Amino acid sequence: MKSVQIRLSLVENVNKFVNIVSHYPFEMDLRAGRHVVDAKSILGIFSLDLSRSITLEIYSDDCEDLLKEIQPFLESGD
C-alpha cells in the first residue's frame, strides 16, 4: 500500500484525476480527515473538502505508472 498527498482544487482537476485512476485495476481511496471515499467516484470526491490536501491510498505496491500520471496533482515534497 502507498499513500500520497494530493490537491484537487478545481472541478477540471477532479475530472482529469478520475479519468486517470479509473484506468488502473487496483483499489484506491481518498481520505480527508475521517471521511473516506472511492478515488474513482466523482460524486464521492465532491463530498470531500477540496480546499485542503487529501490523502490518496493506493492498495498496490506496483503503482509507479499511476504516480507518474498523477504527478500534477501531488503535493510538493512527494
Secondary structure, 3 states (H helix, E strand, C coil): CEEEEECCCCHHHHHHHHHHHCCCCCCEEEEECCEEEECCCHHHHHCCCCCCCEEEEECCCCCHHHHHHCHHHECCCC
